[in-house]
Amino acid sequence: MVKAPMSFALREPFGITGVFGSTKPPRGGHGAIDPIIEVLVDVGVLEDERLEDWERELQDPDVGELYTVTVEPTGTPVSSL
């Protein structure tokens, strides 16, 4: 449930972190996060994929076959890691 629908689509530069479990999508010429960004643009969460400033792909086998995605504005403390 979106509590603040007016805050979407995100129109500022962003960074994105994907934490993949024991399985990770095959690259096939693209990073594993690329299709996720495309879907977020298609559903209206992100204004434009070209606003992506950075991305980080991590793997954590403890989460099984699941994955998590975090989108955050550029300049947040985590994005400077």
Buried (B, 14 or more C-beta within 10 A) or exposed (E): EEEEEEEBEBEEBBBBBBBBBEEBBEEEEEBBBBEBBEEBBEEEBBBEEEBBEEBBBEBEEEEEEEBEBEBBEBEEEEBEE
